[in-house]
């Protein structure tokens, strides 16, 4: 069995990490969008965020 060069393995690992970080960033952006959407809904209904149990005001 031929051994894969270390530089190739390192490059593969770096590419994998880049994909993982990219996906994590996408998920964070989506969560931020949802939080803002929920804040807007609560605001239109006159419900203060501080009045909801376990919710702290999000600072943007």
C-alpha distance matrix in Angstrom:
0.0 3.8 6.5 9.4 12.6 15.1 17.8 16.1 15.7 19.3 20.6 19.3 20.9 24.1 24.3 24.1 26.8 28.9 28.8 29.7 32.5 33.8 34.0 35.7 38.2 38.9 39.7 41.9 43.8 44.4 45.6 47.9 49.3 50.0 51.7 53.9 54.7 55.7 57.7 59.6 60.3 61.7 63.7 65.3 66.2 67.7 65.4 64.5 61.0 62.3 64.0 60.9 59.7 56.4 56.3 56.7 57.7 54.8 55.4 54.0
3.8 0.0 3.8 6.5 9.2 12.2 14.6 13.1 13.3 16.7 17.8 17.0 19.0 21.8 22.1 22.4 25.0 26.9 27.1 28.3 30.9 32.0 32.7 34.4 36.6 37.5 38.6 40.6 42.4 43.2 44.5 46.6 48.0 49.0 50.6 52.7 53.6 54.8 56.7 58.4 59.4 60.8 62.7 64.3 65.4 66.8 64.6 63.6 60.1 61.4 63.4 60.3 59.2 55.9 55.6 55.8 56.6 53.5 53.9 52.3
6.5 3.8 0.0 3.8 6.3 8.7 11.5 10.5 10.2 13.5 15.1 14.5 16.1 18.9 19.7 19.9 22.2 24.3 24.9 25.8 28.2 29.6 30.4 31.9 34.0 35.3 36.3 38.1 40.0 41.0 42.2 44.2 45.7 46.8 48.2 50.3 51.4 52.5 54.3 56.2 57.2 58.5 60.3 62.1 63.2 64.4 62.1 61.0 57.4 58.7 60.7 57.8 56.6 53.2 52.9 52.9 53.7 50.7 50.9 49.5
9.4 6.5 3.8 0.0 3.8 6.4 8.5 6.8 6.9 10.3 11.4 11.0 12.9 15.4 16.1 16.6 19.0 20.8 21.5 22.7 24.9 26.2 27.2 28.8 30.8 32.0 33.2 35.0 36.7 37.8 39.2 41.0 42.5 43.7 45.2 47.1 48.3 49.5 51.2 53.0 54.2 55.5 57.2 59.0 60.2 61.4 59.3 58.2 54.6 55.9 58.1 55.2 54.3 50.9 50.3 50.3 50.9 47.7 47.9 46.3
12.6 9.2 6.3 3.8 0.0 3.8 5.5 5.4 6.5 8.8 10.1 10.9 12.7 14.5 15.7 16.9 18.7 20.3 21.6 23.0 24.7 26.1 27.6 29.0 30.6 32.1 33.6 35.0 36.6 38.1 39.5 41.0 42.6 44.0 45.4 47.1 48.5 49.9 51.3 53.1 54.5 55.8 57.3 59.2 60.6 61.6 59.5 58.2 54.7 55.9 58.3 55.5 54.7 51.2 50.5 50.1 50.6 47.4 47.2 45.5
15.1 12.2 8.7 6.4 3.8 0.0 3.8 5.4 5.0 6.1 8.6 9.8 10.5 12.2 14.2 15.2 16.4 18.3 20.0 21.0 22.4 24.2 25.8 26.8 28.4 30.2 31.6 32.7 34.5 36.2 37.3 38.7 40.6 42.0 43.1 44.9 46.5 47.8 49.0 50.9 52.5 53.5 55.0 57.0 58.4 59.3 57.1 55.6 52.0 53.1 55.5 52.9 51.9 48.4 47.8 47.3 47.8 44.6 44.4 42.8
17.8 14.6 11.5 8.5 5.5 3.8 0.0 3.8 5.5 5.0 6.1 8.6 9.8 10.5 12.3 14.2 15.3 16.4 18.5 19.9 20.9 22.4 24.4 25.6 26.7 28.6 30.3 31.4 32.8 34.7 36.1 37.2 38.9 40.7 41.8 43.3 45.0 46.5 47.6 49.4 51.1 52.3 53.5 55.5 57.1 57.9 56.0 54.5 51.0 52.2 54.8 52.2 51.5 48.0 47.1 46.4 46.7 43.3 42.9 41.1
16.1 13.1 10.5 6.8 5.4 5.4 3.8 0.0 3.8 5.4 5.1 6.2 8.6 9.9 10.6 12.4 14.3 15.4 16.7 18.5 20.0 21.1 22.8 24.4 25.7 27.1 28.9 30.3 31.7 33.2 34.8 36.2 37.7 39.3 40.7 42.3 43.6 45.2 46.6 48.2 49.7 51.1 52.5 54.3 55.8 56.9 55.0 53.8 50.3 51.7 54.1 51.4 50.8 47.4 46.5 46.1 46.3 43.0 42.8 40.9
15.7 13.3 10.2 6.9 6.5 5.0 5.5 3.8 0.0 3.8 5.4 5.1 6.2 8.6 9.9 10.6 12.3 14.3 15.5 16.5 18.4 19.9 21.2 22.5 24.3 25.8 27.1 28.6 30.3 31.7 33.0 34.6 36.3 37.6 38.9 40.8 42.2 43.4 44.9 46.7 48.1 49.3 50.9 52.8 54.1 55.2 53.0 51.8 48.2 49.5 51.8 49.0 48.2 44.8 44.1 43.8 44.3 41.1 41.1 39.5
19.3 16.7 13.5 10.3 8.8 6.1 5.0 5.4 3.8 0.0 3.8 5.4 5.1 6.2 8.6 9.8 10.5 12.3 14.3 15.3 16.4 18.2 20.0 21.0 22.4 24.3 25.8 26.8 28.5 30.3 31.4 32.7 34.6 36.2 37.2 38.9 40.6 41.9 43.1 45.0 46.6 47.7 49.0 51.1 52.5 53.4 51.3 49.8 46.3 47.4 49.9 47.4 46.6 43.1 42.2 41.7 42.0 38.7 38.5 36.9
20.6 17.8 15.1 11.4 10.1 8.6 6.1 5.1 5.4 3.8 0.0 3.8 5.4 5.1 6.2 8.6 9.9 10.6 12.5 14.3 15.3 16.4 18.5 20.0 21.0 22.6 24.5 25.7 26.9 28.7 30.3 31.5 33.0 34.8 36.1 37.5 39.1 40.7 41.9 43.5 45.2 46.6 47.8 49.7 51.3 52.3 50.4 49.1 45.6 47.1 49.6 47.1 46.6 43.2 42.1 41.5 41.6 38.2 37.8 35.9
19.3 17.0 14.5 11.0 10.9 9.8 8.6 6.2 5.1 5.4 3.8 0.0 3.8 5.5 5.2 6.2 8.7 9.9 10.7 12.4 14.3 15.3 16.7 18.4 20.0 21.2 22.8 24.5 25.9 27.2 28.8 30.4 31.8 33.2 34.7 36.4 37.7 39.2 40.7 42.3 43.7 45.1 46.6 48.4 49.8 51.0 49.0 47.9 44.5 46.0 48.3 45.5 45.0 41.7 40.7 40.5 40.8 37.4 37.5 35.6
20.9 19.0 16.1 12.9 12.7 10.5 9.8 8.6 6.2 5.1 5.4 3.8 0.0 3.8 5.4 5.0 6.2 8.6 9.9 10.5 12.2 14.1 15.4 16.4 18.2 19.9 21.1 22.5 24.3 25.8 26.9 28.5 30.3 31.6 32.8 34.6 36.1 37.4 38.7 40.7 42.1 43.2 44.7 46.7 48.0 49.0 46.9 45.6 42.0 43.4 45.7 43.0 42.2 38.8 38.0 37.7 38.1 34.9 35.0 33.4
24.1 21.8 18.9 15.4 14.5 12.2 10.5 9.9 8.6 6.2 5.1 5.5 3.8 0.0 3.8 5.4 5.1 6.2 8.7 9.8 10.5 12.1 14.3 15.2 16.3 18.3 20.0 20.9 22.4 24.3 25.6 26.7 28.5 30.3 31.3 32.9 34.6 36.0 37.2 38.9 40.6 41.8 43.1 45.1 46.6 47.5 45.5 44.1 40.7 42.1 44.6 42.1 41.6 38.2 37.0 36.4 36.5 33.2 32.9 31.1
24.3 22.1 19.7 16.1 15.7 14.2 12.3 10.6 9.9 8.6 6.2 5.2 5.4 3.8 0.0 3.8 5.5 5.1 6.3 8.7 10.0 10.5 12.4 14.3 15.3 16.5 18.5 20.0 21.1 22.7 24.4 25.7 27.1 28.8 30.3 31.7 33.1 34.8 36.1 37.6 39.2 40.7 42.0 43.7 45.4 46.5 44.7 43.6 40.2 41.9 44.3 41.7 41.4 38.2 36.9 36.5 36.5 33.0 33.0 30.9
24.1 22.4 19.9 16.6 16.9 15.2 14.2 12.4 10.6 9.8 8.6 6.2 5.0 5.4 3.8 0.0 3.8 5.4 5.2 6.2 8.7 9.8 10.7 12.3 14.2 15.4 16.7 18.4 20.1 21.2 22.6 24.4 25.9 27.2 28.7 30.5 31.7 33.0 34.6 36.4 37.7 39.0 40.6 42.4 43.7 44.9 42.9 41.9 38.4 40.0 42.2 39.4 39.0 35.8 34.7 34.6 34.9 31.6 31.9 30.2
26.8 25.0 22.2 19.0 18.7 16.4 15.3 14.3 12.3 10.5 9.9 8.7 6.2 5.1 5.5 3.8 0.0 3.8 5.4 5.0 6.1 8.4 9.8 10.4 12.1 14.1 15.3 16.4 18.2 19.9 20.9 22.3 24.2 25.7 26.7 28.5 30.1 31.4 32.6 34.6 36.1 37.2 38.6 40.6 42.0 42.9 40.9 39.5 36.0 37.5 39.8 37.2 36.7 33.4 32.2 31.9 32.2 28.9 29.0 27.3
28.9 26.9 24.3 20.8 20.3 18.3 16.4 15.4 14.3 12.3 10.6 9.9 8.6 6.2 5.1 5.4 3.8 0.0 3.8 5.5 5.2 6.0 8.6 9.9 10.4 12.2 14.3 15.3 16.4 18.3 19.9 20.9 22.5 24.4 25.6 27.0 28.6 30.2 31.4 33.0 34.7 36.1 37.2 39.1 40.8 41.8 40.0 38.7 35.4 37.1 39.5 37.1 37.0 33.7 32.2 31.7 31.5 28.0 27.9 25.8
28.8 27.1 24.9 21.5 21.6 20.0 18.5 16.7 15.5 14.3 12.5 10.7 9.9 8.7 6.3 5.2 5.4 3.8 0.0 3.8 5.5 5.0 6.2 8.6 9.8 10.5 12.4 14.2 15.3 16.5 18.3 19.9 21.1 22.6 24.3 25.9 27.0 28.6 30.2 31.7 33.1 34.7 36.1 37.7 39.2 40.5 38.7 37.8 34.5 36.4 38.6 36.0 35.9 32.9 31.4 31.3 31.3 27.8 28.1 26.1
29.7 28.3 25.8 22.7 23.0 21.0 19.9 18.5 16.5 15.3 14.3 12.4 10.5 9.8 8.7 6.2 5.0 5.5 3.8 0.0 3.8 5.4 5.2 6.2 8.6 9.9 10.7 12.3 14.3 15.4 16.5 18.4 20.0 21.2 22.5 24.5 25.7 26.9 28.5 30.4 31.6 32.9 34.5 36.4 37.6 38.7 36.7 35.7 32.2 33.9 36.0 33.3 32.9 29.8 28.6 28.6 28.9 25.6 26.2 24.6
32.5 30.9 28.2 24.9 24.7 22.4 20.9 20.0 18.4 16.4 15.3 14.3 12.2 10.5 10.0 8.7 6.1 5.2 5.5 3.8 0.0 3.8 5.5 5.0 6.1 8.6 9.9 10.4 12.2 14.2 15.2 16.3 18.3 19.9 20.9 22.5 24.2 25.6 26.7 28.6 30.2 31.3 32.6 34.7 36.2 37.0 35.1 33.8 30.3 32.0 34.4 31.9 31.8 28.5 27.0 26.6 26.6 23.2 23.3 21.5
33.8 32.0 29.6 26.2 26.1 24.2 22.4 21.1 19.9 18.2 16.4 15.3 14.1 12.1 10.5 9.8 8.4 6.0 5.0 5.4 3.8 0.0 3.8 5.4 5.1 6.2 8.7 9.9 10.6 12.4 14.3 15.3 16.6 18.5 20.0 21.2 22.6 24.4 25.7 27.2 28.8 30.4 31.5 33.3 35.0 36.1 34.5 33.4 30.2 32.2 34.6 32.1 32.4 29.4 27.6 27.3 26.9 23.3 23.5 21.2
34.0 32.7 30.4 27.2 27.6 25.8 24.4 22.8 21.2 20.0 18.5 16.7 15.4 14.3 12.4 10.7 9.8 8.6 6.2 5.2 5.5 3.8 0.0 3.8 5.4 5.0 6.2 8.7 9.9 10.6 12.3 14.2 15.3 16.6 18.4 20.1 21.1 22.5 24.3 25.8 27.1 28.6 30.2 31.8 33.2 34.5 32.7 32.0 28.7 30.9 32.9 30.2 30.3 27.5 25.9 26.0 26.0 22.6 23.4 21.5
35.7 34.4 31.9 28.8 29.0 26.8 25.6 24.4 22.5 21.0 20.0 18.4 16.4 15.2 14.3 12.3 10.4 9.9 8.6 6.2 5.0 5.4 3.8 0.0 3.8 5.4 5.1 6.2 8.7 9.9 10.5 12.3 14.2 15.3 16.4 18.4 19.9 21.0 22.4 24.4 25.7 26.8 28.4 30.4 31.6 32.6 30.6 29.5 26.1 27.9 30.1 27.5 27.4 24.4 22.8 22.8 22.9 19.7 20.4 18.9
38.2 36.6 34.0 30.8 30.6 28.4 26.7 25.7 24.3 22.4 21.0 20.0 18.2 16.3 15.3 14.2 12.1 10.4 9.8 8.6 6.1 5.1 5.4 3.8 0.0 3.8 5.4 5.1 6.2 8.6 9.8 10.5 12.3 14.2 15.2 16.6 18.3 19.9 21.0 22.6 24.4 25.7 26.8 28.8 30.4 31.3 29.6 28.4 25.2 27.2 29.6 27.3 27.7 24.8 22.7 22.3 21.8 18.3 18.5 16.4
38.9 37.5 35.3 32.0 32.1 30.2 28.6 27.1 25.8 24.3 22.6 21.2 19.9 18.3 16.5 15.4 14.1 12.2 10.5 9.9 8.6 6.2 5.0 5.4 3.8 0.0 3.8 5.5 5.2 6.2 8.6 9.9 10.6 12.4 14.3 15.5 16.5 18.4 20.0 21.2 22.7 24.5 25.7 27.3 28.9 30.3 28.8 28.1 25.0 27.5 29.6 27.1 27.8 25.2 23.1 23.1 22.5 19.1 19.7 17.4
39.7 38.6 36.3 33.2 33.6 31.6 30.3 28.9 27.1 25.8 24.5 22.8 21.1 20.0 18.5 16.7 15.3 14.3 12.4 10.7 9.9 8.7 6.2 5.1 5.4 3.8 0.0 3.8 5.4 5.0 6.1 8.6 9.8 10.5 12.2 14.2 15.2 16.4 18.2 19.9 21.0 22.4 24.1 25.8 27.0 28.4 26.5 25.9 22.7 25.0 26.9 24.1 24.6 22.0 20.1 20.5 20.4 17.3 18.6 16.9
41.9 40.6 38.1 35.0 35.0 32.7 31.4 30.3 28.6 26.8 25.7 24.5 22.5 20.9 20.0 18.4 16.4 15.3 14.2 12.3 10.4 9.9 8.7 6.2 5.1 5.5 3.8 0.0 3.8 5.4 5.0 6.1 8.5 9.8 10.4 12.3 14.1 15.2 16.3 18.3 19.9 20.9 22.3 24.4 25.7 26.6 24.7 23.6 20.4 22.4 24.7 22.3 22.8 20.1 17.9 17.7 17.4 14.0 15.0 13.4
43.8 42.4 40.0 36.7 36.6 34.5 32.8 31.7 30.3 28.5 26.9 25.9 24.3 22.4 21.1 20.1 18.2 16.4 15.3 14.3 12.2 10.6 9.9 8.7 6.2 5.2 5.4 3.8 0.0 3.8 5.5 5.1 6.2 8.7 9.9 10.6 12.3 14.3 15.3 16.6 18.5 20.0 21.0 22.7 24.6 25.6 24.2 23.4 20.5 23.0 25.2 23.1 24.2 21.9 19.2 18.9 17.8 14.4 14.9 12.5
44.4 43.2 41.0 37.8 38.1 36.2 34.7 33.2 31.7 30.3 28.7 27.2 25.8 24.3 22.7 21.2 19.9 18.3 16.5 15.4 14.2 12.4 10.6 9.9 8.6 6.2 5.0 5.4 3.8 0.0 3.8 5.4 5.0 6.3 8.7 10.0 10.5 12.3 14.2 15.4 16.6 18.4 19.9 21.3 22.8 24.3 22.9 22.6 19.8 22.6 24.3 21.9 23.1 21.1 18.6 19.0 18.2 15.2 16.5 14.6
45.6 44.5 42.2 39.2 39.5 37.3 36.1 34.8 33.0 31.4 30.3 28.8 26.9 25.6 24.4 22.6 20.9 19.9 18.3 16.5 15.2 14.3 12.3 10.5 9.8 8.6 6.1 5.0 5.5 3.8 0.0 3.8 5.4 5.0 6.1 8.6 9.7 10.5 12.2 14.2 15.2 16.4 18.1 20.0 21.1 22.3 20.4 19.8 16.7 19.3 21.1 18.5 19.5 17.3 14.9 15.5 15.1 12.3 14.2 13.0
47.9 46.6 44.2 41.0 41.0 38.7 37.2 36.2 34.6 32.7 31.5 30.4 28.5 26.7 25.7 24.4 22.3 20.9 19.9 18.4 16.3 15.3 14.2 12.3 10.5 9.9 8.6 6.1 5.1 5.4 3.8 0.0 3.8 5.4 5.1 6.2 8.6 9.9 10.5 12.3 14.3 15.3 16.3 18.5 20.1 20.8 19.3 18.3 15.4 18.0 20.2 18.3 19.6 17.6 14.6 14.3 13.1 9.9 11.1 9.5
49.3 48.0 45.7 42.5 42.6 40.6 38.9 37.7 36.3 34.6 33.0 31.8 30.3 28.5 27.1 25.9 24.2 22.5 21.1 20.0 18.3 16.6 15.3 14.2 12.3 10.6 9.8 8.5 6.2 5.0 5.4 3.8 0.0 3.8 5.5 5.2 6.2 8.7 9.9 10.6 12.5 14.4 15.3 16.7 18.6 19.9 18.9 18.6 16.2 19.3 21.2 19.3 21.2 19.6 16.6 16.7 15.2 12.3 13.5 11.5
50.0 49.0 46.8 43.7 44.0 42.0 40.7 39.3 37.6 36.2 34.8 33.2 31.6 30.3 28.8 27.2 25.7 24.4 22.6 21.2 19.9 18.5 16.6 15.3 14.2 12.4 10.5 9.8 8.7 6.3 5.0 5.4 3.8 0.0 3.8 5.4 4.9 6.1 8.5 9.8 10.5 12.2 14.0 15.4 16.6 18.2 16.8 16.9 14.4 17.7 19.0 16.7 18.5 17.2 14.5 15.4 14.5 12.3 14.5 13.4
51.7 50.6 48.2 45.2 45.4 43.1 41.8 40.7 38.9 37.2 36.1 34.7 32.8 31.3 30.3 28.7 26.7 25.6 24.3 22.5 20.9 20.0 18.4 16.4 15.2 14.3 12.2 10.4 9.9 8.7 6.1 5.1 5.5 3.8 0.0 3.8 5.4 5.1 6.1 8.6 9.9 10.5 12.1 14.3 15.4 16.2 14.5 13.9 11.1 14.2 15.9 13.8 15.7 14.3 11.2 11.7 10.7 8.6 11.2 10.7
53.9 52.7 50.3 47.1 47.1 44.9 43.3 42.3 40.8 38.9 37.5 36.4 34.6 32.9 31.7 30.5 28.5 27.0 25.9 24.5 22.5 21.2 20.1 18.4 16.6 15.5 14.2 12.3 10.6 10.0 8.6 6.2 5.2 5.4 3.8 0.0 3.8 5.5 5.0 6.1 8.7 9.9 10.3 12.3 14.3 15.1 14.2 13.6 11.6 14.9 16.8 15.5 17.9 16.9 13.5 13.4 11.3 9.2 10.7 9.5
54.7 53.6 51.4 48.3 48.5 46.5 45.0 43.6 42.2 40.6 39.1 37.7 36.1 34.6 33.1 31.7 30.1 28.6 27.0 25.7 24.2 22.6 21.1 19.9 18.3 16.5 15.2 14.1 12.3 10.5 9.7 8.6 6.2 4.9 5.4 3.8 0.0 3.8 5.5 5.1 6.3 8.8 9.9 10.8 12.6 14.3 13.7 14.2 12.7 16.3 17.4 15.9 18.6 18.1 15.0 15.7 14.0 12.5 14.4 13.3
55.7 54.8 52.5 49.5 49.9 47.8 46.5 45.2 43.4 41.9 40.7 39.2 37.4 36.0 34.8 33.0 31.4 30.2 28.6 26.9 25.6 24.4 22.5 21.0 19.9 18.4 16.4 15.2 14.3 12.3 10.5 9.9 8.7 6.1 5.1 5.5 3.8 0.0 3.8 5.4 5.0 6.2 8.5 9.9 10.7 12.2 10.9 11.5 9.8 13.4 14.1 12.3 15.0 14.9 11.9 13.3 12.1 11.5 14.2 14.1
57.7 56.7 54.3 51.2 51.3 49.0 47.6 46.6 44.9 43.1 41.9 40.7 38.7 37.2 36.1 34.6 32.6 31.4 30.2 28.5 26.7 25.7 24.3 22.4 21.0 20.0 18.2 16.3 15.3 14.2 12.2 10.5 9.9 8.5 6.1 5.0 5.5 3.8 0.0 3.8 5.5 5.1 6.0 8.7 9.9 10.4 9.2 8.9 7.4 11.1 12.4 11.5 14.5 14.5 11.0 11.5 9.5 9.2 11.6 11.8
59.6 58.4 56.2 53.0 53.1 50.9 49.4 48.2 46.7 45.0 43.5 42.3 40.7 38.9 37.6 36.4 34.6 33.0 31.7 30.4 28.6 27.2 25.8 24.4 22.6 21.2 19.9 18.3 16.6 15.4 14.2 12.3 10.6 9.8 8.6 6.1 5.1 5.4 3.8 0.0 3.8 5.5 5.0 6.2 8.7 9.8 10.0 10.6 10.3 14.0 14.9 14.4 17.8 18.1 14.7 15.1 12.8 12.4 14.0 13.6
60.3 59.4 57.2 54.2 54.5 52.5 51.1 49.7 48.1 46.6 45.2 43.7 42.1 40.6 39.2 37.7 36.1 34.7 33.1 31.6 30.2 28.8 27.1 25.7 24.4 22.7 21.0 19.9 18.5 16.6 15.2 14.3 12.5 10.5 9.9 8.7 6.3 5.0 5.5 3.8 0.0 3.8 5.4 5.2 6.4 8.7 8.7 10.6 10.6 14.3 14.3 13.5 16.8 17.7 14.8 16.1 14.5 14.6 16.9 16.9
61.7 60.8 58.5 55.5 55.8 53.5 52.3 51.1 49.3 47.7 46.6 45.1 43.2 41.8 40.7 39.0 37.2 36.1 34.7 32.9 31.3 30.4 28.6 26.8 25.7 24.5 22.4 20.9 20.0 18.4 16.4 15.3 14.4 12.2 10.5 9.9 8.8 6.2 5.1 5.5 3.8 0.0 3.8 5.5 5.1 6.1 5.1 6.9 7.3 10.9 10.6 10.2 13.8 15.0 12.2 13.5 12.2 13.2 15.8 16.6
63.7 62.7 60.3 57.2 57.3 55.0 53.5 52.5 50.9 49.0 47.8 46.6 44.7 43.1 42.0 40.6 38.6 37.2 36.1 34.5 32.6 31.5 30.2 28.4 26.8 25.7 24.1 22.3 21.0 19.9 18.1 16.3 15.3 14.0 12.1 10.3 9.9 8.5 6.0 5.0 5.4 3.8 0.0 3.8 5.3 5.0 5.8 6.8 8.2 11.5 11.8 12.4 16.1 17.3 14.2 14.6 12.4 13.4 15.2 15.7
65.3 64.3 62.1 59.0 59.2 57.0 55.5 54.3 52.8 51.1 49.7 48.4 46.7 45.1 43.7 42.4 40.6 39.1 37.7 36.4 34.7 33.3 31.8 30.4 28.8 27.3 25.8 24.4 22.7 21.3 20.0 18.5 16.7 15.4 14.3 12.3 10.8 9.9 8.7 6.2 5.2 5.5 3.8 0.0 3.8 5.4 7.7 9.9 11.7 14.9 14.7 15.1 18.9 20.3 17.4 18.2 16.1 16.9 18.6 18.8
66.2 65.4 63.2 60.2 60.6 58.4 57.1 55.8 54.1 52.5 51.3 49.8 48.0 46.6 45.4 43.7 42.0 40.8 39.2 37.6 36.2 35.0 33.2 31.6 30.4 28.9 27.0 25.7 24.6 22.8 21.1 20.1 18.6 16.6 15.4 14.3 12.6 10.7 9.9 8.7 6.4 5.1 5.3 3.8 0.0 3.8 5.6 8.9 11.0 13.9 12.7 13.1 16.8 18.9 16.5 17.9 16.5 17.9 20.1 20.9
67.7 66.8 64.4 61.4 61.6 59.3 57.9 56.9 55.2 53.4 52.3 51.0 49.0 47.5 46.5 44.9 42.9 41.8 40.5 38.7 37.0 36.1 34.5 32.6 31.3 30.3 28.4 26.6 25.6 24.3 22.3 20.8 19.9 18.2 16.2 15.1 14.3 12.2 10.4 9.8 8.7 6.1 5.0 5.4 3.8 0.0 3.8 6.3 9.4 11.7 10.7 12.1 15.9 18.1 15.6 16.4 14.9 16.8 18.8 20.0
65.4 64.6 62.1 59.3 59.5 57.1 56.0 55.0 53.0 51.3 50.4 49.0 46.9 45.5 44.7 42.9 40.9 40.0 38.7 36.7 35.1 34.5 32.7 30.6 29.6 28.8 26.5 24.7 24.2 22.9 20.4 19.3 18.9 16.8 14.5 14.2 13.7 10.9 9.2 10.0 8.7 5.1 5.8 7.7 5.6 3.8 0.0 3.8 6.4 8.6 7.2 8.3 12.1 14.3 12.1 13.3 12.4 14.7 17.2 18.9
64.5 63.6 61.0 58.2 58.2 55.6 54.5 53.8 51.8 49.8 49.1 47.9 45.6 44.1 43.6 41.9 39.5 38.7 37.8 35.7 33.8 33.4 32.0 29.5 28.4 28.1 25.9 23.6 23.4 22.6 19.8 18.3 18.6 16.9 13.9 13.6 14.2 11.5 8.9 10.6 10.6 6.9 6.8 9.9 8.9 6.3 3.8 0.0 3.8 5.4 5.4 7.4 10.9 12.7 10.1 10.4 9.2 12.0 14.3 16.4
61.0 60.1 57.4 54.6 54.7 52.0 51.0 50.3 48.2 46.3 45.6 44.5 42.0 40.7 40.2 38.4 36.0 35.4 34.5 32.2 30.3 30.2 28.7 26.1 25.2 25.0 22.7 20.4 20.5 19.8 16.7 15.4 16.2 14.4 11.1 11.6 12.7 9.8 7.4 10.3 10.6 7.3 8.2 11.7 11.0 9.4 6.4 3.8 0.0 3.8 5.3 5.6 8.8 9.6 6.6 7.0 6.2 8.9 11.8 14.1
62.3 61.4 58.7 55.9 55.9 53.1 52.2 51.7 49.5 47.4 47.1 46.0 43.4 42.1 41.9 40.0 37.5 37.1 36.4 33.9 32.0 32.2 30.9 27.9 27.2 27.5 25.0 22.4 23.0 22.6 19.3 18.0 19.3 17.7 14.2 14.9 16.3 13.4 11.1 14.0 14.3 10.9 11.5 14.9 13.9 11.7 8.6 5.4 3.8 0.0 3.8 5.5 7.7 8.6 6.4 6.1 6.3 10.0 12.5 15.6
64.0 63.4 60.7 58.1 58.3 55.5 54.8 54.1 51.8 49.9 49.6 48.3 45.7 44.6 44.3 42.2 39.8 39.5 38.6 36.0 34.4 34.6 32.9 30.1 29.6 29.6 26.9 24.7 25.2 24.3 21.1 20.2 21.2 19.0 15.9 16.8 17.4 14.1 12.4 14.9 14.3 10.6 11.8 14.7 12.7 10.7 7.2 5.4 5.3 3.8 0.0 3.8 6.4 8.9 7.9 9.1 9.9 13.3 16.1 19.0
60.9 60.3 57.8 55.2 55.5 52.9 52.2 51.4 49.0 47.4 47.1 45.5 43.0 42.1 41.7 39.4 37.2 37.1 36.0 33.3 31.9 32.1 30.2 27.5 27.3 27.1 24.1 22.3 23.1 21.9 18.5 18.3 19.3 16.7 13.8 15.5 15.9 12.3 11.5 14.4 13.5 10.2 12.4 15.1 13.1 12.1 8.3 7.4 5.6 5.5 3.8 0.0 3.8 6.3 5.6 8.3 9.9 12.7 16.1 18.7
59.7 59.2 56.6 54.3 54.7 51.9 51.5 50.8 48.2 46.6 46.6 45.0 42.2 41.6 41.4 39.0 36.7 37.0 35.9 32.9 31.8 32.4 30.3 27.4 27.7 27.8 24.6 22.8 24.2 23.1 19.5 19.6 21.2 18.5 15.7 17.9 18.6 15.0 14.5 17.8 16.8 13.8 16.1 18.9 16.8 15.9 12.1 10.9 8.8 7.7 6.4 3.8 0.0 3.8 5.6 8.5 11.3 14.0 17.4 20.3
56.4 55.9 53.2 50.9 51.2 48.4 48.0 47.4 44.8 43.1 43.2 41.7 38.8 38.2 38.2 35.8 33.4 33.7 32.9 29.8 28.5 29.4 27.5 24.4 24.8 25.2 22.0 20.1 21.9 21.1 17.3 17.6 19.6 17.2 14.3 16.9 18.1 14.9 14.5 18.1 17.7 15.0 17.3 20.3 18.9 18.1 14.3 12.7 9.6 8.6 8.9 6.3 3.8 0.0 3.8 6.6 10.0 12.1 15.5 18.4
56.3 55.6 52.9 50.3 50.5 47.8 47.1 46.5 44.1 42.2 42.1 40.7 38.0 37.0 36.9 34.7 32.2 32.2 31.4 28.6 27.0 27.6 25.9 22.8 22.7 23.1 20.1 17.9 19.2 18.6 14.9 14.6 16.6 14.5 11.2 13.5 15.0 11.9 11.0 14.7 14.8 12.2 14.2 17.4 16.5 15.6 12.1 10.1 6.6 6.4 7.9 5.6 5.6 3.8 0.0 3.8 6.6 8.6 12.2 14.9
56.7 55.8 52.9 50.3 50.1 47.3 46.4 46.1 43.8 41.7 41.5 40.5 37.7 36.4 36.5 34.6 31.9 31.7 31.3 28.6 26.6 27.3 26.0 22.8 22.3 23.1 20.5 17.7 18.9 19.0 15.5 14.3 16.7 15.4 11.7 13.4 15.7 13.3 11.5 15.1 16.1 13.5 14.6 18.2 17.9 16.4 13.3 10.4 7.0 6.1 9.1 8.3 8.5 6.6 3.8 0.0 3.8 6.2 9.2 12.5
57.7 56.6 53.7 50.9 50.6 47.8 46.7 46.3 44.3 42.0 41.6 40.8 38.1 36.5 36.5 34.9 32.2 31.5 31.3 28.9 26.6 26.9 26.0 22.9 21.8 22.5 20.4 17.4 17.8 18.2 15.1 13.1 15.2 14.5 10.7 11.3 14.0 12.1 9.5 12.8 14.5 12.2 12.4 16.1 16.5 14.9 12.4 9.2 6.2 6.3 9.9 9.9 11.3 10.0 6.6 3.8 0.0 3.8 6.4 9.6
54.8 53.5 50.7 47.7 47.4 44.6 43.3 43.0 41.1 38.7 38.2 37.4 34.9 33.2 33.0 31.6 28.9 28.0 27.8 25.6 23.2 23.3 22.6 19.7 18.3 19.1 17.3 14.0 14.4 15.2 12.3 9.9 12.3 12.3 8.6 9.2 12.5 11.5 9.2 12.4 14.6 13.2 13.4 16.9 17.9 16.8 14.7 12.0 8.9 10.0 13.3 12.7 14.0 12.1 8.6 6.2 3.8 0.0 3.8 6.4
55.4 53.9 50.9 47.9 47.2 44.4 42.9 42.8 41.1 38.5 37.8 37.5 35.0 32.9 33.0 31.9 29.0 27.9 28.1 26.2 23.3 23.5 23.4 20.4 18.5 19.7 18.6 15.0 14.9 16.5 14.2 11.1 13.5 14.5 11.2 10.7 14.4 14.2 11.6 14.0 16.9 15.8 15.2 18.6 20.1 18.8 17.2 14.3 11.8 12.5 16.1 16.1 17.4 15.5 12.2 9.2 6.4 3.8 0.0 3.8
54.0 52.3 49.5 46.3 45.5 42.8 41.1 40.9 39.5 36.9 35.9 35.6 33.4 31.1 30.9 30.2 27.3 25.8 26.1 24.6 21.5 21.2 21.5 18.9 16.4 17.4 16.9 13.4 12.5 14.6 13.0 9.5 11.5 13.4 10.7 9.5 13.3 14.1 11.8 13.6 16.9 16.6 15.7 18.8 20.9 20.0 18.9 16.4 14.1 15.6 19.0 18.7 20.3 18.4 14.9 12.5 9.6 6.4 3.8 0.0
